[in-house]
Amino acid sequence: MALPDPSQTYREDKAGSGPASGLYEAQIGKALGIKPPAIWPLVVSALHEFGIDSLNVQIAAAATCQVECGFRPIAERRADPRKQPSLYHAQERYWPWHGRGLIQLTWERNYRAAGKALGIDLISDPDKALEPETSARVLAWFFDVNGVADAADARDWELVRRRVNGGLNAWPEFKRCVQRLLEVV
């Protein structure tokens, strides 16, 4: 199945039978009180590439992008060993494969698996996960292989957050984002 043109004003449904409801940049901006995210068409294209572009998955992706990075592929900040020694030592376990991108891909095994699935060498150049298109594809891959999309389609928003984050960090903000996004669709 070909990737949709990100400039299109509709999203195809999974069966490819025509337009389906989708979440648009302007809706995200309005719901979350932010500038409409320019990266969003890349995220929707990536979700489509993996066949997981339902409205609920788009809502989960948008809420995740807002909570994790404000819709900007970013790199995790390295803790100062003098000011935050326990965090610094925790980061030692996975550095240099620290959080990057829209979903904060972390750990060598995840960089290796994502790179293999996407046909990108993320081991020798983990900063590629910061490139907008790659970051969007990593998010979609992660949603697909970790059951995040299934949890979103079941509207189990707490499970979505747990599968992305491993816990409920930023849960109140994530839940608020989901509620606001549901109100605009």
Phi, psi and omega per residue, in radians:
M1 nan 2.275 -3.121
A2 -1.275 2.590 3.068
L3 -1.197 2.460 3.096
P4 -1.253 2.657 3.052
D5 -1.209 2.117 -3.109
P6 -1.047 -0.334 -3.127
S7 -1.457 -0.124 -3.139
Q8 -1.142 2.644 -3.120
T9 -1.722 0.258 3.070
Y10 -2.421 2.930 3.049
R11 -2.171 2.353 3.085
E12 -1.329 2.610 3.050
D13 -1.369 3.007 -3.051
K14 -1.053 -0.587 -3.128
A15 -1.365 -0.157 3.129
G16 1.283 0.340 -3.064
S17 -1.539 0.080 3.081
G18 2.430 -2.960 -3.077
P19 -1.078 2.475 3.033
A20 -2.268 2.844 3.133
S21 -1.188 2.561 -3.139
G22 -2.522 3.051 3.124
L23 -1.871 2.248 -3.047
Y24 -1.960 2.771 -3.103
E25 -0.924 -0.780 -3.112
A26 -1.101 -0.662 3.104
Q27 -1.147 -0.723 3.124
I28 -1.094 -0.827 3.133
G29 -1.004 -0.807 -3.136
K30 -1.125 -0.807 -3.076
A31 -1.160 -0.666 -3.018
L32 -1.781 -0.038 3.122
G33 1.161 0.671 -3.132
I34 -2.231 2.949 3.002
K35 -1.149 2.378 3.126
P36 -0.918 2.206 -3.032
P37 -1.243 2.057 -3.114
A38 -1.117 -0.443 -3.106
I39 -1.353 -0.226 -3.009
W40 -0.970 -0.760 3.117
P41 -1.017 -0.573 3.079
L42 -1.180 -0.651 3.119
V43 -1.147 -0.800 -3.140
V44 -1.110 -0.711 3.090
S45 -1.070 -0.721 3.133
A46 -1.169 -0.744 3.087
L47 -1.050 -0.715 3.114
H48 -1.107 -0.733 3.123
E49 -0.948 -0.653 -3.119
F50 -1.619 0.025 3.106
G51 1.234 0.507 -3.085
I52 -2.251 0.755 -3.017
D53 -1.781 0.534 3.081
S54 -1.114 2.843 -3.137
L55 -1.040 -0.757 3.138
N56 -1.118 -0.649 3.099
V57 -1.193 -0.684 3.085
Q58 -1.082 -0.707 3.097
I59 -1.096 -0.783 3.117
A60 -1.091 -0.703 3.136
A61 -1.153 -0.757 -3.136
A62 -1.129 -0.775 3.117
A63 -1.110 -0.696 3.104
T64 -1.107 -0.822 3.133
C65 -1.042 -0.713 -3.136
Q66 -1.155 -0.800 -3.067
V67 -1.271 -0.724 -3.069
E68 -1.306 -0.649 -2.954
C69 -2.696 0.134 -3.119
G70 1.083 0.599 3.122
F71 1.131 0.411 3.072
R72 -2.188 2.140 3.063
P73 -1.061 2.046 -3.076
I74 -2.229 2.885 3.056
A75 -1.863 2.478 3.072
E76 -1.030 2.435 3.110
R77 -1.418 2.364 3.113
R78 -1.346 2.245 -3.138
A79 -1.200 2.594 3.060
D80 -1.409 2.108 -3.075
P81 -1.105 -0.406 3.124
R82 -1.428 -0.605 -3.074
K83 -1.627 -0.538 -3.104
Q84 -2.364 1.108 -3.040
P85 -1.051 -0.672 -3.107
S86 -1.193 -0.709 3.090
L87 -1.158 -0.730 3.120
Y88 -1.000 -0.810 -3.124
H89 -1.207 -0.592 3.056
A90 -1.123 -0.707 3.128
Q91 -1.150 -0.484 3.130
E92 -0.979 -0.526 -3.097
R93 -1.115 -0.506 -3.066
Y94 -2.178 -0.071 -3.141
W95 -1.222 2.392 0.228
P96 -1.584 0.114 3.127
W97 -1.621 1.024 -3.114
H98 -1.467 3.045 -3.087
G99 -1.020 2.210 3.092
R100 -2.504 2.613 2.994
G101 1.606 -2.894 -3.110
L102 -1.243 -0.514 -3.082
I103 -1.928 0.047 -3.136
Q104 1.024 0.998 3.065
L105 -0.957 2.264 -3.071
T106 -2.418 2.674 3.096
W107 1.448 2.423 -3.121
E108 -0.996 -0.743 -3.103
R109 -1.045 -0.630 3.114
N110 -1.274 -0.676 3.066
Y111 -1.085 -0.745 -3.135
R112 -1.115 -0.837 -3.112
A113 -1.153 -0.752 3.127
A114 -1.128 -0.778 3.130
G115 -1.040 -0.763 3.121
K116 -1.095 -0.793 -3.113
A117 -1.146 -0.590 -3.072
L118 -1.692 -0.116 -3.120
G119 1.240 0.623 -3.098
I120 -2.267 2.383 3.101
D121 -1.439 1.675 3.115
L122 -1.644 -0.100 3.126
I123 -1.404 -0.881 -3.130
S124 -1.376 -0.350 3.117
D125 -2.424 1.278 -3.095
P126 -1.104 -0.348 3.116
D127 -1.183 -0.211 3.038
K128 -1.055 -0.421 3.115
A129 -1.175 -0.176 3.099
L130 -1.572 -0.249 3.123
E131 -1.185 2.353 -3.024
P132 -0.903 -0.880 -3.114
E133 -1.142 -0.749 3.117
T134 -1.115 -0.748 3.134
S135 -1.047 -0.734 3.114
A136 -1.133 -0.723 3.135
R137 -1.198 -0.640 3.078
V138 -1.086 -0.769 3.117
L139 -1.024 -0.837 -3.120
A140 -1.111 -0.767 3.093
W141 -1.006 -0.835 -3.121
F142 -1.064 -0.771 3.112
F143 -1.047 -0.676 -3.104
D144 -1.238 -0.944 -3.004
V145 -1.364 -0.290 -3.123
N146 -1.846 0.212 3.071
G147 1.253 0.245 3.125
V148 -1.167 -0.735 3.134
A149 -1.078 -0.720 3.114
D150 -1.093 -0.740 3.116
A151 -1.115 -0.691 3.124
A152 -1.145 -0.784 3.134
D153 -1.089 -0.491 3.068
A154 -1.477 -0.027 -3.103
R155 1.014 0.579 3.066
D156 -1.664 1.393 -2.993
W157 -1.146 -0.579 3.092
E158 -1.132 -0.724 3.108
L159 -1.161 -0.642 3.048
V160 -0.952 -0.888 -3.104
R161 -1.103 -0.737 3.135
R162 -1.101 -0.697 -3.115
R163 -1.246 -0.525 3.094
V164 -1.386 -0.811 -2.937
N165 -1.779 -0.282 -3.074
G166 1.453 -0.046 -3.140
G167 -2.918 -2.687 -3.104
L168 -2.061 0.581 3.037
N169 -1.033 2.362 3.136
A170 1.092 0.388 -3.134
W171 -0.980 -0.838 -3.131
P172 -1.021 -0.715 3.120
E173 -1.179 -0.741 3.121
F174 -1.059 -0.829 -3.133
K175 -1.061 -0.735 3.111
R176 -1.089 -0.738 3.101
C177 -1.065 -0.821 3.132
V178 -1.035 -0.818 -3.129
Q179 -1.049 -0.763 -3.137
R180 -1.167 -0.678 3.119
L181 -1.186 -0.675 3.090
L182 -1.084 -0.544 -3.130
E183 -1.233 -0.425 -3.062
V184 -1.713 -0.074 -3.134
V185 -1.807 nan nan
